Amino acid sequence: MKFPVIEIVDRYAIAVVKYRKTNGANRDELEFYTAQIVELDLDPNNPKLVELIDHHEYVWNLEDDFKKCRIDDLPLDEIGRRALHIRDVGFKRVELKNALAESLDDPVREIKQDHITE
């Protein structure tokens, strides 16, 4: 089974962030996805890819506050605001992934709706 190029690129971006944040604990994972990037002949310094990596790092930092309970003393409305912000930055990730997919001639696009009404 062959994965869409954009999914490999996205997983590579996540693996890069995880590697940075965990002092290399996922070395094997990063090496696997790096090999995939090389096979795709994609420059790791591609500006769109760098922007996607930066975005994943931003999300990691936001979520890290929740995981490490750095929000425990905040008012409930602020915690809710931050949770909604994390949800909303997911839309930016979709935009970045789709722009990169287009630049790589990958026909696969991610579709994420803000909300679904019945």
C-alpha positions in Angstrom: 0.0 0.0 0.0 1.4 3.3 -1.0 0.6 6.4 1.1 -0.1 9.8 -0.5 3.0 11.9 -0.7 1.5 14.6 1.5 0.8 12.2 4.3 4.5 11.0 4.3 5.6 14.7 4.3 3.2 15.5 7.2 4.5 12.5 9.2 8.0 13.5 8.5 7.3 17.0 9.8 5.8 15.6 13.0 8.8 13.2 13.4 11.2 16.2 13.1 9.4 18.1 15.8 9.2 15.0 18.0 12.9 14.4 17.5 13.7 17.9 18.6 11.3 17.8 21.6 12.3 14.4 22.9 16.1 14.7 22.4 16.1 12.1 19.6 13.9 9.5 21.3 12.3 8.7 18.0 15.5 8.3 15.9 14.3 5.3 14.1 11.0 7.0 13.1 12.8 10.1 11.9 15.2 8.0 9.9 12.4 6.1 8.2 10.6 9.3 7.2 13.8 11.0 6.2 14.5 8.1 3.8 11.0 8.6 2.4 11.7 12.3 1.8 14.9 11.5 0.1 13.1 8.9 -2.1 10.6 11.6 -3.1 13.6 13.9 -3.9 12.2 16.6 -1.6 14.5 19.2 -0.2 14.2 19.2 3.6 14.8 22.9 3.4 11.8 23.5 1.1 10.2 26.6 2.5 6.7 25.1 2.5 8.0 22.0 4.4 9.9 24.2 6.9 6.6 26.2 7.5 4.7 22.9 8.1 7.4 21.8 10.6 7.2 25.1 12.3 3.5 24.9 12.5 3.7 21.4 14.1 6.1 22.7 16.6 3.7 25.5 17.5 0.9 23.0 18.0 3.2 20.8 20.1 3.9 23.7 22.4 0.3 24.6 22.8 -0.7 21.0 23.5 2.3 20.6 25.9 0.8 23.2 28.2 -2.3 21.0 28.6 -0.3 17.8 29.0 1.9 19.3 31.6 -0.9 21.0 33.5 0.5 24.4 33.1 -3.0 25.7 32.8 -4.4 24.4 36.1 -4.5 27.8 37.7 -6.1 29.6 34.8 -9.8 30.5 34.7 -12.1 28.0 32.9 -12.9 30.5 30.1 -9.2 30.9 29.3 -8.7 27.1 29.3 -11.6 26.9 26.9 -10.2 29.7 24.7 -6.9 27.9 24.5 -8.5 24.6 23.6 -10.5 26.2 20.8 -7.4 27.9 19.6 -5.6 24.5 19.3 -8.6 23.3 17.3 -8.5 26.3 15.0 -4.8 26.0 14.3 -5.6 22.6 12.8 -7.2 24.5 9.9 -3.8 26.2 9.2 -2.2 22.8 9.1 -4.6 21.6 6.5 -3.9 24.8 4.4 -0.1 24.1 4.7 -0.4 20.5 3.8 -2.6 21.2 0.8 -0.3 23.9 -0.5 2.7 21.5 -0.2 0.7 18.7 -1.9 -0.1 21.1 -4.8 3.6 22.0 -5.1 4.5 18.3 -5.2 1.8 17.5 -7.7 0.2 15.1 -5.2 -3.5 14.8 -6.1 -4.5 14.0 -2.5 -5.9 16.9 -0.4 -7.1 17.0 3.1 -10.6 18.4 3.7 -11.4 19.7 7.2 -14.7 21.5 7.9 -15.0 24.1 10.6 -18.3 22.6 11.7 -20.9 20.3 10.3 -24.6 21.3 10.5 -27.3 18.9 10.2 
